[in-house]
Amino acid sequence: MKTQVGIIGGGPSGLLLSQLLHLQGIDNIVLERQSRDYVLGRIRAGVLEHGFAALMREAQCAERMDREGEIHDGFYIAHDGIKERVDLNGLTGGNSVVVYGQTEVTRDLYAARDKLGGIVIHNAEDVTPHDLESAQPYLTYRQGDELLRIDCDYVIGCDGFHGVSRKSIPNDKITEFERVYPFGWLGVLSRTKPVSPELIYATHERGFALCSLRSQVLSRYYIQVPLTDRIEAWSDEVFWAELKRRLPDSVAAELVTGDSIEKSIAPLRSFVAEPMRYGNLFLAGDAAHIVPPTGARGLNSAASDIYYLYHALVDHYRKRDDSGLDGYSQKALARVWKGQRFSWWMTTLLHRFPDSSAFERRLQATDLAYLFSSQKALASLAENYVGLPY
Ligand SMILES: Cc1cc2nc3c(=O)[nH]c(=O)nc-3n(C[C@H](O)[C@H](O)[C@H](O)COP(=O)(O)OP(=O)(O)OC[C@H]3O[C@@H](n4cnc5c(N)ncnc54)[C@H](O)[C@@H]3O)c2cc1C
């Protein structure tokens, strides 16, 4: 097969780029290792920046998001038995976020790809990029016993943290920056009314907790747990009891509990690979960087990469202008690092670190006290949370 842009990975990054390019008449093929059901079974992000929402509209995929997604003008931080509101709308001069699950985003993107006849090849095994430094890179993959080949102008690595794209870059051509946190998030999805119409980020001496939601009938809750914990040790009852302990009494009293429909433990990690280009391979999204979920930057950082790449590829094919492609890595990384800083800061502010000293705990408490005593500090938090400009 031959195409202009070969995309590895059919998660939100790969599908969004595929759809945007298709609408501009740029040929592309997506190779996805998993089945569609598997991809749609993953429960992940839920808070979308307005910039992400705008990109979904440009991709003609926003009809359901605009109908069913919830606009959130603020969120709460709970500490010391109280909760204080961060007024995103007021602090940013009218900005907000959209609460709409990543699963739904992905479902809408698949539907849009199908409608336009986009090519997304599932169950593509052993996807391998070749000749990335040449002007004629190509991809090979297996389906059953058959080995197939796709020739393309560019390869885009949208295959997440564990994908093959980043690993195809020689070690001496890439630098990795990483911080692994000494805890994870235990997440529970349940068909219950959320305890609060807006998210509550709670810091407590027993550890962090987050009351999130996907809709007004679907709740998503998280608690900080040691990395050594096993999911089997957390029955629903034990989870709800621990969550309640970490919330202010007034919130805990309102919590509606029920059966979990998904439960998993995710480790927390900050990671960036530089540069995000090697020859004619471009990395985007989790393939190049991941953040701890505190602050909801992961999917949103992926979307800004896609925005830059999309415009760079359109300029290349439409105007023979390669400045966007040449500047992609630098431009994308500048924003990625701001998302990294913000996620690291929110994680540090709100979690209990097992090895923190009394001095560090005092600083943490002072950081929080400063935040709620300064409109400027709150405005900085809000500006980052709704998403910095592309
Ligand atoms: C528990 C949790 C909560 C989160 N909450 C938030 C949040 O609230 N807000 C936020 O912005 N972000 C959040 N994130 C992060 C967000 O989910 C990711 O940033 C997002 O999924 C990145 O999209 P992606 O398309 O780049 O990568 P992925 O979603 O990882 O997609 C990569 C795709 O590539 C495929 N693939 C992998 N290897 C290969 C291969 N060799 N060949 C072919 N295909 C391959 C995978 O199957 C996958 O479908 C959260 C993440 C987790 C785990």
Ligand as a Chemical Component Dictionary entry (heavy atoms), coordinates in Angstrom:
data_LIG
# 
_chem_comp.id                   LIG 
_chem_comp.type                 NON-POLYMER 
_chem_comp.pdbx_formal_charge   0 
_chem_comp.three_letter_code    LIG 
# 
loop_
_chem_comp_atom.comp_id 
_chem_comp_atom.atom_id 
_chem_comp_atom.alt_atom_id 
_chem_comp_atom.type_symbol 
_chem_comp_atom.charge 
_chem_comp_atom.model_Cartn_x 
_chem_comp_atom.model_Cartn_y 
_chem_comp_atom.model_Cartn_z 
_chem_comp_atom.pdbx_ordinal 
LIG C1  C1  C 0 -6.157 6.513  34.654 1  
LIG C2  C2  C 0 -5.845 7.624  33.700 2  
LIG C3  C3  C 0 -6.523 8.841  33.817 3  
LIG C4  C4  C 0 -6.237 9.887  32.949 4  
LIG N1  N1  N 0 -6.925 11.073 33.074 5  
LIG C5  C5  C 0 -6.665 12.089 32.236 6  
LIG C6  C6  C 0 -7.418 13.315 32.283 7  
LIG O1  O1  O 0 -8.331 13.494 33.093 8  
LIG N2  N2  N 0 -7.136 14.285 31.383 9  
LIG C7  C7  C 0 -6.142 14.115 30.440 10 
LIG O2  O2  O 0 -5.917 15.038 29.638 11 
LIG N3  N3  N 0 -5.440 12.955 30.343 12 
LIG C8  C8  C 0 -5.667 11.937 31.200 13 
LIG N4  N4  N 0 -4.994 10.747 31.072 14 
LIG C9  C9  C 0 -3.998 10.582 30.011 15 
LIG C10 C10 C 0 -4.637 10.236 28.658 16 
LIG O3  O3  O 0 -5.464 9.116  28.786 17 
LIG C11 C11 C 0 -3.529 9.985  27.621 18 
LIG O4  O4  O 0 -2.694 11.111 27.592 19 
LIG C12 C12 C 0 -4.097 9.719  26.213 20 
LIG O5  O5  O 0 -4.659 8.429  26.137 21 
LIG C13 C13 C 0 -3.017 9.855  25.136 22 
LIG O6  O6  O 0 -3.531 9.503  23.886 23 
LIG P1  P1  P 0 -2.601 8.860  22.773 24 
LIG O7  O7  O 0 -3.497 8.629  21.594 25 
LIG O8  O8  O 0 -1.400 9.701  22.590 26 
LIG O9  O9  O 0 -2.100 7.484  23.392 27 
LIG P2  P2  P 0 -2.960 6.180  23.756 28 
LIG O10 O10 O 0 -4.313 6.549  24.225 29 
LIG O11 O11 O 0 -2.089 5.366  24.639 30 
LIG O12 O12 O 0 -3.127 5.458  22.363 31 
LIG C14 C14 C 0 -2.054 4.772  21.727 32 
LIG C15 C15 C 0 -2.616 3.702  20.821 33 
LIG O13 O13 O 0 -1.541 3.067  20.135 34 
LIG C16 C16 C 0 -1.739 1.663  20.149 35 
LIG N5  N5  N 0 -0.430 1.007  20.049 36 
LIG C17 C17 C 0 0.500  0.859  21.013 37 
LIG N6  N6  N 0 1.572  0.217  20.537 38 
LIG C18 C18 C 0 1.323  -0.045 19.235 39 
LIG C19 C19 C 0 2.060  -0.683 18.214 40 
LIG N7  N7  N 0 3.269  -1.209 18.435 41 
LIG N8  N8  N 0 1.508  -0.787 16.983 42 
LIG C20 C20 C 0 0.266  -0.249 16.737 43 
LIG N9  N9  N 0 -0.480 0.362  17.681 44 
LIG C21 C21 C 0 0.048  0.469  18.917 45 
LIG C22 C22 C 0 -2.440 1.395  21.481 46 
LIG O14 O14 O 0 -3.176 0.174  21.454 47 
LIG C23 C23 C 0 -3.350 2.610  21.595 48 
LIG O15 O15 O 0 -4.624 2.398  21.025 49 
LIG C24 C24 C 0 -5.252 9.694  31.931 50 
LIG C25 C25 C 0 -4.588 8.465  31.795 51 
LIG C26 C26 C 0 -4.864 7.432  32.659 52 
LIG C27 C27 C 0 -4.133 6.108  32.525 53 
# 
loop_
_chem_comp_bond.comp_id 
_chem_comp_bond.atom_id_1 
_chem_comp_bond.atom_id_2 
_chem_comp_bond.value_order 
_chem_comp_bond.pdbx_ordinal 
LIG C1  C2  SING 1  
LIG C2  C3  SING 2  
LIG C2  C26 DOUB 3  
LIG C3  C4  DOUB 4  
LIG C4  N1  SING 5  
LIG C4  C24 SING 6  
LIG N1  C5  DOUB 7  
LIG C5  C6  SING 8  
LIG C5  C8  SING 9  
LIG C6  O1  DOUB 10 
LIG C6  N2  SING 11 
LIG N2  C7  SING 12 
LIG C7  O2  DOUB 13 
LIG C7  N3  SING 14 
LIG N3  C8  DOUB 15 
LIG C8  N4  SING 16 
LIG N4  C9  SING 17 
LIG N4  C24 SING 18 
LIG C9  C10 SING 19 
LIG C10 O3  SING 20 
LIG C10 C11 SING 21 
LIG C11 O4  SING 22 
LIG C11 C12 SING 23 
LIG C12 O5  SING 24 
LIG C12 C13 SING 25 
LIG C13 O6  SING 26 
LIG O6  P1  SING 27 
LIG P1  O7  DOUB 28 
LIG P1  O8  SING 29 
LIG P1  O9  SING 30 
LIG O9  P2  SING 31 
LIG P2  O10 DOUB 32 
LIG P2  O11 SING 33 
LIG P2  O12 SING 34 
LIG O12 C14 SING 35 
LIG C14 C15 SING 36 
LIG C15 O13 SING 37 
LIG C15 C23 SING 38 
LIG O13 C16 SING 39 
LIG C16 N5  SING 40 
LIG C16 C22 SING 41 
LIG N5  C17 SING 42 
LIG N5  C21 SING 43 
LIG C17 N6  DOUB 44 
LIG N6  C18 SING 45 
LIG C18 C19 SING 46 
LIG C18 C21 DOUB 47 
LIG C19 N7  SING 48 
LIG C19 N8  DOUB 49 
LIG N8  C20 SING 50 
LIG C20 N9  DOUB 51 
LIG N9  C21 SING 52 
LIG C22 O14 SING 53 
LIG C22 C23 SING 54 
LIG C23 O15 SING 55 
LIG C24 C25 DOUB 56 
LIG C25 C26 SING 57 
LIG C26 C27 SING 58 
# 
